[in-house]
């Protein structure tokens, strides 16, 4: 669960989010975001989630001063 949520929230569902760790490397960091009953449940502890666009979200994890940009990935 998250302390603060801003921006236009996405519809109810489960989203696989991913970000590249380095621009030229293939390594990726991924998290799962679940939205239900107007609440955001993240697989890691987050202090703030900002819905940036229809396919991207900024996440500030507990103890972090920098928000990380995650994008939705298609499930295979």
C-alpha positions, 0 to 999 in steps of 0.5 A: 500500500502507498501513502500518497497517490497523485494524478489520474488513476488507471482503471482497476486491474493488475499492471506489470511495470518495468524500467531499464536500469542502464540505457545500453544494457538489457537489465530491467527492474520490474514491479507489479501494481494492483489497483482495486477498490480505489487503492494502489497495492505495490509489491514493494514499499512505496511512499508516493505514486504519481500516474504520469500518463496512460502508460507510465507511472513515477514511484518514490520508494520508502526512503528515496528522494528520487522518483523512478519512471516505470512503464507498462509492459505487455503480458505474454 
